[in-house]
Amino acid sequence: MKYYKHLIVVALLSGYLSPAVAADDAMSLDTLLDQVQQGRIDESKDNVAREEAFQRDKANQAALMQKANRERANLEAVSERLEKEFEANQDDIDILKQDLQEALGSLKELFGVLQTAAGDSRATFDSSLTNIEYPHRGDFMTELAEKMGSGSELASLEEIEELWFEIQREMTETGKVKRFRGNVVLPDGQEVEQDIIRVGVFNLVGDGKYLKYDPETQKISELLRQPEDRFVNGAEDLDEAEGGFVPFGLDPTKGQLLGQLVNVPSWYERSTTQGGTVGWIIIGLGIFGITVALLRILYMMGVGMSVAKQVRNLSNPSTNNPLGRVLLAYHENKDIDVESLELKMGEAVLREVPKLSRLNTLIKVISVVAPLLGLLGTVIGMIVTFQSITLFGTGDPKLMAGGISQALITTMLGLCVAIPTVFLHSMMAGQSRKIIETLEGQATGFVAEASEQQHQSA
């Protein structure tokens, strides 16, 4: 306060405040001092009230702490009691389990048998063709196997009878040929509903074709490639049959053997694919040679018939057959001497021989070259085989199968071409030789007749 008064005095001396303003400020400072003093008194009262409240709360906190300690002690006692009860119960459980195992006795073996039978049956049913008609029986087998595996529950009589029934039904269905409706996935991806014939648990047939069943997707699909015709014919007969016995190609391996038969290449595939380039050459050469030989045989048969007809009518020669042309040469030169006539007739016969023997040599060459080409393919195939052995060893026979297949197929193709062409060449040569002998015989007869006539006239 003295400090503020000094400031006022200094302000008056310096001329900044007027005496009237200084008097007002002095009154205001006194008022402010009174207010500060009053505030101190009020704050002192509040602090006293707070201290009293704190003391009361401190007493309450102490009471709460004592209560919490009592509750903790009670809970610890309960915990100890529960732990003792848990240990006692655990001992009782162990004793009861041991009593249960002793009481079960031979029933444990029954649990194992039921669990094994249910598990094996589930695996069999899932892959069986009968699962198409009875798809939900596997769920029961799984539940029964899990129940028996726990070892804490007994199987009911109904469950044991159900297990026996499903196993017996599977055995019964194995010997049945049954027709039912189902969806079949065609090779083009289209799914259609059609009649399906189940032959035991071995094969499925639909629309005269073999079908296959995928246990994972539970879908029935038509084989992308059917086996040989003799098996497909049996499937068609079975599809059309209403009863009785039908010859049918049964697969006892439930599809494995059928899959192998489907993968076996046909003779056409063996010849065109496994024979390689040499095989194609042999096939082309064989087709050409056999075609030419057959055409020549037909031509020679026609010529032979014309010659036989001309033999029955020697007085009226025709130019559409070799004998007729030889007869014309005789009639044109029958007045000359015998030596000249013989030469003329020989010339006429020789003129017909090339026409009758045409292409015989070509067929003979083909019959000789075909097996040689087959031998060439054999050598190439063995070279490929030995190269595979050099690179990969002999551990995997499939690596050598290509070369060995080519070696055998080309040899077979060469023989298949050589054998018929040899027979055809023999037939061609025999027919042409027969006609030539007929021409030579007739020409010799005409010369002899002319010689006899000249001797008689002389």
C-alpha positions as CSV (number, residue, x, y, z in Angstrom):
1,M,0.0,0.0,0.0
2,K,2.8,2.3,0.8
3,Y,4.3,1.4,-2.5
4,Y,1.2,2.5,-4.4
5,K,1.1,5.8,-2.3
6,H,4.6,6.5,-3.2
7,L,3.7,6.0,-6.9
8,I,0.9,8.4,-6.6
9,V,3.1,11.0,-4.9
10,V,5.7,10.5,-7.7
11,A,3.0,10.9,-10.3
12,L,1.8,14.1,-8.7
13,L,5.3,15.5,-8.5
14,S,6.0,14.6,-12.1
15,G,2.8,16.3,-13.3
16,Y,1.1,13.2,-14.8
17,L,-1.9,13.1,-12.4
18,S,-4.1,15.9,-11.1
19,P,-4.8,16.1,-7.3
20,A,-8.4,15.1,-7.9
21,V,-7.6,12.0,-9.8
22,A,-5.0,11.0,-7.2
23,A,-7.6,11.3,-4.4
24,D,-10.0,9.0,-6.3
25,D,-7.2,6.4,-6.9
26,A,-6.4,6.4,-3.2
27,M,-10.0,5.6,-2.4
28,S,-10.0,2.8,-5.0
29,L,-6.9,1.3,-3.6
30,D,-8.4,1.2,-0.1
31,T,-11.4,-0.5,-1.5
32,L,-9.2,-3.0,-3.3
33,L,-7.3,-3.6,-0.1
34,D,-10.5,-4.3,1.8
35,Q,-11.6,-6.7,-0.9
36,V,-8.3,-8.6,-0.9
37,Q,-8.5,-8.9,2.9
38,Q,-12.0,-10.2,2.7
39,G,-10.9,-12.7,0.0
40,R,-8.2,-14.0,2.3
41,I,-10.8,-14.6,5.0
42,D,-13.1,-16.4,2.6
43,E,-10.3,-18.6,1.2
44,S,-9.2,-19.5,4.8
45,K,-12.8,-20.7,5.5
46,D,-12.8,-22.8,2.3
47,N,-9.5,-24.4,3.2
48,V,-10.7,-25.3,6.6
49,A,-13.8,-26.8,5.1
50,R,-11.7,-28.8,2.6
51,E,-9.4,-30.1,5.4
52,E,-12.4,-31.2,7.4
53,A,-13.8,-33.0,4.3
54,F,-10.5,-34.6,3.6
55,Q,-10.3,-35.9,7.1
56,R,-13.8,-37.4,6.8
57,D,-12.8,-39.0,3.4
58,K,-9.6,-40.4,4.9
59,A,-11.6,-42.1,7.6
60,N,-14.0,-43.5,4.9
61,Q,-11.1,-44.7,2.8
62,A,-9.6,-46.5,5.8
63,A,-13.0,-48.2,6.4
64,L,-13.2,-49.2,2.7
65,M,-9.6,-50.6,2.8
66,Q,-10.5,-52.7,5.8
67,K,-13.6,-54.0,4.0
68,A,-11.6,-54.8,0.8
69,N,-9.0,-56.7,2.9
70,R,-11.7,-58.7,4.5
71,E,-13.3,-59.6,1.1
72,R,-9.9,-60.6,-0.3
73,A,-9.3,-62.8,2.7
74,N,-12.7,-64.4,2.1
75,L,-12.0,-64.9,-1.6
76,E,-8.6,-66.4,-0.9
77,A,-10.3,-68.9,1.5
78,V,-12.9,-69.7,-1.2
79,S,-10.1,-70.2,-3.8
80,E,-8.2,-72.6,-1.5
81,R,-11.4,-74.5,-0.8
82,L,-12.2,-74.8,-4.6
83,E,-8.7,-75.9,-5.4
84,K,-8.9,-78.6,-2.8
85,E,-12.3,-79.6,-4.3
86,F,-10.9,-79.6,-7.8
87,E,-8.0,-81.8,-6.8
88,A,-10.4,-84.1,-5.1
89,N,-12.7,-84.2,-8.1
90,Q,-9.8,-84.8,-10.4
91,D,-8.8,-87.8,-8.3
92,D,-12.4,-89.0,-8.4
93,I,-12.5,-88.6,-12.2
94,D,-9.4,-90.6,-12.6
95,I,-10.8,-93.3,-10.4
96,L,-14.1,-93.3,-12.3
97,K,-12.3,-93.5,-15.7
98,Q,-10.3,-96.4,-14.5
99,D,-13.6,-98.0,-13.2
100,L,-15.2,-97.3,-16.6
101,Q,-12.3,-98.9,-18.5
102,E,-12.5,-102.0,-16.3
103,A,-16.3,-102.0,-16.6
104,L,-16.1,-101.8,-20.4
105,G,-13.8,-104.7,-20.7
106,S,-14.4,-106.5,-24.0
107,L,-16.7,-103.7,-25.2
108,K,-13.5,-101.7,-26.0
109,E,-12.8,-104.3,-28.7
110,L,-16.4,-103.8,-30.0
111,F,-15.8,-100.1,-30.2
112,G,-12.6,-100.7,-32.3
113,V,-14.4,-103.2,-34.6
114,L,-17.3,-100.8,-35.1
115,Q,-15.0,-97.8,-35.7
116,T,-12.9,-99.8,-38.2
117,A,-16.0,-101.2,-40.0
118,A,-17.6,-97.8,-40.2
119,G,-14.5,-96.1,-41.5
120,D,-13.8,-98.8,-44.1
121,S,-17.4,-98.8,-45.2
122,R,-17.4,-95.0,-45.6
123,A,-14.3,-95.3,-47.8
124,T,-15.9,-98.1,-49.9
125,F,-19.2,-96.3,-50.2
126,D,-17.7,-93.0,-51.3
127,S,-16.0,-94.7,-54.3
128,S,-18.8,-97.1,-55.1
129,L,-21.2,-96.7,-58.0
130,T,-24.1,-97.4,-55.5
131,N,-23.3,-94.0,-53.9
132,I,-25.1,-92.4,-56.8
133,E,-28.4,-93.9,-55.5
134,Y,-27.7,-93.7,-51.8
135,P,-25.6,-90.6,-51.3
136,H,-26.3,-89.9,-47.6
137,R,-25.2,-93.1,-46.0
138,G,-21.6,-91.9,-45.6
139,D,-22.7,-89.3,-43.1
140,F,-24.0,-92.0,-40.8
141,M,-20.8,-94.0,-41.1
142,T,-18.7,-90.9,-40.2
143,E,-20.8,-90.1,-37.2
144,L,-20.7,-93.7,-36.0
145,A,-16.9,-93.9,-36.4
146,E,-16.4,-90.6,-34.5
147,K,-18.7,-91.8,-31.7
148,M,-16.9,-95.1,-31.4
149,G,-13.5,-93.3,-31.5
150,S,-14.4,-91.2,-28.5
151,G,-14.7,-94.4,-26.3
152,S,-17.1,-92.7,-24.0
153,E,-20.4,-93.7,-25.6
154,L,-22.0,-97.0,-26.4
155,A,-23.4,-97.8,-29.8
156,S,-27.1,-98.4,-29.8
157,L,-28.7,-101.5,-31.2
158,E,-30.3,-99.5,-33.9
159,E,-26.9,-98.1,-35.0
160,I,-25.3,-101.5,-35.1
161,E,-28.3,-102.8,-37.2
162,E,-28.0,-99.8,-39.5
163,L,-24.3,-100.5,-40.1
164,W,-25.0,-104.1,-40.8
165,F,-27.9,-103.1,-43.2
166,E,-25.7,-100.8,-45.2
167,I,-22.9,-103.3,-45.6
168,Q,-25.4,-106.0,-46.6
169,R,-27.1,-103.7,-49.1
170,E,-23.8,-102.9,-50.7
171,M,-23.1,-106.6,-51.1
172,T,-26.6,-107.2,-52.5
173,E,-26.3,-104.3,-55.0
174,T,-23.0,-105.7,-56.2
175,G,-24.9,-108.5,-58.0
176,K,-27.6,-106.4,-59.6
177,V,-28.0,-104.8,-63.0
178,K,-30.2,-101.8,-62.3
179,R,-31.6,-99.0,-64.5
180,F,-32.3,-95.5,-63.1
181,R,-32.5,-91.9,-64.3
182,G,-29.6,-89.6,-63.8
183,N,-27.7,-86.6,-65.2
184,V,-24.8,-87.3,-67.5
185,V,-22.2,-84.8,-68.6
186,L,-21.5,-85.2,-72.3
187,P,-18.1,-84.7,-73.9
188,D,-19.1,-81.2,-75.1
189,G,-19.9,-80.2,-71.5
190,Q,-23.7,-80.4,-71.8
191,E,-25.5,-82.1,-69.0
192,V,-28.5,-84.2,-69.9
193,E,-30.9,-86.5,-68.0
194,Q,-31.0,-90.0,-69.4
195,D,-31.4,-93.7,-68.5
196,I,-28.3,-95.1,-66.8
197,I,-27.6,-98.8,-66.3
198,R,-25.5,-99.8,-63.4
199,V,-23.8,-103.2,-63.8
200,G,-23.2,-104.1,-60.1
201,V,-20.5,-101.8,-58.8
202,F,-18.3,-102.3,-61.9
203,N,-19.6,-100.3,-64.8
204,L,-22.1,-97.6,-65.8
205,V,-23.7,-97.6,-69.3
206,G,-25.9,-94.9,-70.8
207,D,-27.2,-94.5,-74.3
208,G,-25.1,-97.5,-75.5
209,K,-21.8,-95.9,-74.2
210,Y,-19.6,-96.4,-71.2
211,L,-19.8,-93.8,-68.4
212,K,-17.6,-93.0,-65.5
213,Y,-18.3,-91.7,-62.0
214,D,-16.2,-89.2,-60.2
215,P,-16.5,-89.7,-56.4
216,E,-15.1,-86.2,-55.6
217,T,-17.6,-84.2,-57.7
218,Q,-20.3,-86.9,-57.6
219,K,-20.8,-86.4,-61.4
220,I,-21.4,-89.0,-64.1
221,S,-19.8,-88.3,-67.4
222,E,-19.4,-90.0,-70.7
223,L,-16.0,-91.3,-71.6
224,L,-14.3,-89.0,-74.0
225,R,-13.1,-92.0,-75.9
226,Q,-14.9,-95.3,-76.0
227,P,-13.2,-98.7,-76.1
228,E,-13.2,-101.0,-79.1
229,D,-16.3,-101.7,-81.1
230,R,-16.8,-105.2,-79.6
231,F,-17.2,-103.6,-76.1
232,V,-19.4,-100.8,-77.3
233,N,-21.6,-103.2,-79.1
234,G,-22.1,-105.1,-75.9
235,A,-23.0,-101.8,-74.1
236,E,-25.6,-101.1,-76.8
237,D,-27.1,-104.5,-76.5
238,L,-27.3,-104.1,-72.8
239,D,-29.0,-100.7,-73.1
240,E,-31.6,-102.1,-75.5
241,A,-32.3,-105.3,-73.6
242,E,-35.4,-105.7,-71.5
243,G,-34.3,-108.9,-69.8
244,G,-32.4,-112.2,-70.2
245,F,-28.6,-112.5,-70.7
246,V,-26.5,-110.1,-72.8
247,P,-22.8,-110.5,-73.6
248,F,-21.1,-107.5,-72.0
249,G,-17.5,-106.4,-71.4
250,L,-17.4,-106.2,-67.6
251,D,-14.5,-104.4,-65.9
252,P,-13.8,-106.1,-62.5
253,T,-11.3,-103.4,-61.6
254,K,-14.1,-100.8,-61.4
255,G,-12.8,-98.6,-64.2
256,Q,-9.0,-99.1,-64.1
257,L,-8.9,-101.7,-66.8
258,L,-11.4,-99.8,-68.9
259,G,-9.2,-96.7,-68.7
260,Q,-6.3,-98.7,-69.9
261,L,-8.3,-100.1,-72.8
262,V,-9.5,-96.6,-73.8
263,N,-5.9,-95.4,-73.9
264,V,-4.7,-98.3,-76.1
265,P,-4.2,-96.8,-79.6
266,S,-6.1,-98.3,-82.5
267,W,-4.3,-99.8,-85.5
268,Y,-4.9,-96.6,-87.4
269,E,-3.3,-94.5,-84.7
270,R,-0.4,-97.0,-84.4
271,S,0.3,-96.9,-88.1
272,T,-0.1,-93.1,-88.6
273,T,1.3,-91.8,-85.4
274,Q,3.8,-94.3,-84.0
275,G,5.3,-95.2,-87.5
276,G,6.6,-91.7,-88.1
277,T,7.6,-90.4,-91.5
278,V,8.8,-93.8,-92.7
279,G,5.4,-95.3,-91.7
280,W,3.6,-92.7,-93.8
281,I,5.8,-93.4,-96.8
282,I,5.1,-97.2,-96.5
283,I,1.4,-96.6,-96.2
284,G,1.3,-94.3,-99.2
285,L,3.4,-96.7,-101.2
286,G,1.1,-99.6,-100.2
287,I,-2.1,-97.7,-101.1
288,F,-0.6,-96.8,-104.5
289,G,0.7,-100.2,-105.3
290,I,-2.4,-102.1,-104.2
291,T,-4.7,-99.7,-106.1
292,V,-2.7,-100.0,-109.3
293,A,-2.5,-103.8,-109.0
294,L,-6.3,-104.1,-108.5
295,L,-7.0,-101.9,-111.4
296,R,-4.6,-103.9,-113.6
297,I,-6.2,-107.1,-112.5
298,L,-9.6,-105.9,-113.4
299,Y,-8.3,-104.7,-116.8
300,M,-6.6,-108.0,-117.4
301,M,-9.8,-109.8,-116.5
302,G,-11.6,-107.8,-119.1
303,V,-8.9,-108.4,-121.7
304,G,-9.0,-112.1,-120.9
305,M,-12.8,-112.2,-121.5
306,S,-12.4,-110.4,-124.8
307,V,-9.7,-112.8,-125.9
308,A,-11.8,-115.9,-124.9
309,K,-14.7,-114.4,-126.9
310,Q,-12.4,-113.9,-129.9
311,V,-11.2,-117.5,-129.7
312,R,-14.7,-118.6,-130.2
313,N,-15.0,-116.4,-133.3
314,L,-11.7,-116.5,-135.2
315,S,-13.3,-115.8,-138.5
316,N,-14.4,-112.3,-137.5
317,P,-11.3,-110.5,-135.9
318,S,-11.9,-107.3,-133.9
319,T,-9.4,-104.6,-133.0
320,N,-10.7,-104.2,-129.4
321,N,-8.6,-107.2,-128.1
322,P,-5.0,-108.4,-128.6
323,L,-6.0,-111.7,-130.3
324,G,-8.2,-109.8,-132.8
325,R,-5.3,-107.6,-133.7
326,V,-3.0,-110.6,-134.2
327,L,-5.7,-112.2,-136.5
328,L,-5.8,-109.0,-138.6
329,A,-2.1,-109.3,-139.0
330,Y,-2.6,-112.9,-140.2
331,H,-5.3,-112.0,-142.7
332,E,-3.3,-109.2,-144.1
333,N,-0.2,-111.3,-144.6
334,K,-1.5,-114.9,-145.2
335,D,-0.5,-114.9,-148.9
336,I,3.2,-114.4,-148.2
337,D,5.7,-117.2,-147.6
338,V,5.7,-119.1,-144.3
339,E,8.9,-117.6,-143.0
340,S,7.7,-114.0,-143.6
341,L,4.3,-114.9,-142.1
342,E,5.9,-116.3,-139.0
343,L,7.9,-113.1,-138.6
344,K,4.8,-111.0,-139.1
345,M,2.8,-113.0,-136.5
346,G,5.7,-112.9,-134.1
347,E,5.9,-109.1,-134.5
348,A,2.2,-108.8,-133.9
349,V,2.4,-110.8,-130.7
350,L,5.4,-108.9,-129.4
351,R,3.5,-105.7,-130.1
352,E,0.8,-106.8,-127.6
353,V,3.2,-108.1,-124.9
354,P,4.2,-104.6,-123.5
355,K,0.5,-103.7,-123.1
356,L,-0.2,-106.9,-121.3
357,S,2.9,-106.7,-119.0
358,R,2.6,-103.0,-118.2
359,L,3.1,-102.1,-114.5
360,N,4.0,-105.7,-113.5
361,T,7.5,-104.6,-112.8
362,L,6.3,-101.6,-110.7
363,I,4.2,-103.8,-108.5
364,K,7.1,-106.2,-108.0
365,V,9.4,-103.4,-107.1
366,I,6.9,-102.1,-104.5
367,S,6.7,-105.6,-103.0
368,V,10.4,-105.6,-102.6
369,V,10.9,-102.0,-101.4
370,A,8.2,-102.0,-98.8
371,P,9.9,-104.4,-96.4
372,L,13.2,-102.6,-97.0
373,L,11.5,-99.4,-95.9
374,G,10.2,-101.2,-92.9
375,L,13.7,-102.3,-92.0
376,L,14.8,-98.7,-92.4
377,G,12.2,-97.6,-89.9
378,T,13.4,-100.3,-87.6
379,V,16.9,-99.0,-87.7
380,I,15.7,-95.5,-87.1
381,G,13.6,-96.6,-84.2
382,M,16.5,-98.5,-82.6
383,I,18.7,-95.4,-83.0
384,V,16.1,-93.3,-81.2
385,T,15.9,-95.9,-78.4
386,F,19.6,-96.0,-77.9
387,Q,19.8,-92.2,-77.8
388,S,17.1,-92.3,-75.0
389,I,19.1,-94.9,-73.1
390,T,22.2,-92.8,-73.5
391,L,20.5,-89.6,-72.2
392,F,18.2,-91.0,-69.5
393,G,19.3,-94.5,-68.8
394,T,17.0,-97.6,-68.6
395,G,15.1,-96.5,-65.5
396,D,11.9,-95.5,-67.3
397,P,10.7,-97.8,-70.1
398,K,8.3,-95.1,-71.3
399,L,11.3,-93.1,-72.6
400,M,12.3,-96.0,-74.9
401,A,8.8,-96.9,-75.9
402,G,8.6,-94.4,-78.8
403,G,11.7,-95.7,-80.6
404,I,10.8,-99.4,-80.0
405,S,7.2,-98.7,-81.2
406,Q,8.5,-97.1,-84.4
407,A,10.9,-99.9,-85.0
408,L,8.2,-102.5,-84.7
409,I,5.4,-100.6,-86.4
410,T,7.4,-99.8,-89.6
411,T,8.4,-103.5,-89.9
412,M,4.8,-104.5,-89.6
413,L,3.7,-101.9,-92.2
414,G,6.4,-103.1,-94.6
415,L,5.3,-106.7,-94.3
416,C,1.6,-105.7,-94.6
417,V,2.4,-103.9,-97.9
418,A,4.8,-106.5,-99.2
419,I,2.6,-109.6,-98.7
420,P,-0.5,-108.5,-100.6
421,T,1.5,-106.8,-103.4
422,V,3.4,-110.1,-103.9
423,F,0.1,-111.9,-104.3
424,L,-1.3,-109.2,-106.6
425,H,1.8,-109.2,-108.7
426,S,1.5,-113.0,-109.1
427,M,-2.1,-112.6,-110.2
428,M,-1.2,-109.9,-112.7
429,A,1.8,-111.8,-114.1
430,G,-0.3,-115.0,-114.3
431,Q,-3.2,-113.3,-116.2
432,S,-0.8,-111.5,-118.6
433,R,1.2,-114.7,-119.2
434,K,-2.0,-116.7,-119.9
435,I,-3.1,-114.1,-122.5
436,I,0.3,-114.0,-124.1
437,E,0.4,-117.8,-124.3
438,T,-3.0,-117.7,-126.0
439,L,-1.7,-115.2,-128.5
440,E,1.4,-117.2,-129.2
441,G,-0.6,-120.4,-129.5
442,Q,-3.0,-118.9,-131.9
443,A,-0.3,-117.3,-134.0
444,T,1.7,-120.6,-134.2
445,G,-1.5,-122.3,-135.3
446,F,-2.2,-119.8,-138.0
447,V,1.4,-120.1,-139.3
448,A,1.1,-123.9,-139.3
449,E,-2.2,-123.7,-141.1
450,A,-0.7,-121.4,-143.7
451,S,2.3,-123.7,-144.1
452,E,0.1,-126.7,-144.7
453,Q,-2.0,-124.9,-147.3
454,Q,1.2,-123.8,-149.2
455,H,2.5,-127.4,-149.2
456,Q,-0.8,-128.7,-150.5
457,S,-0.9,-126.1,-153.3
458,A,2.7,-126.9,-154.2
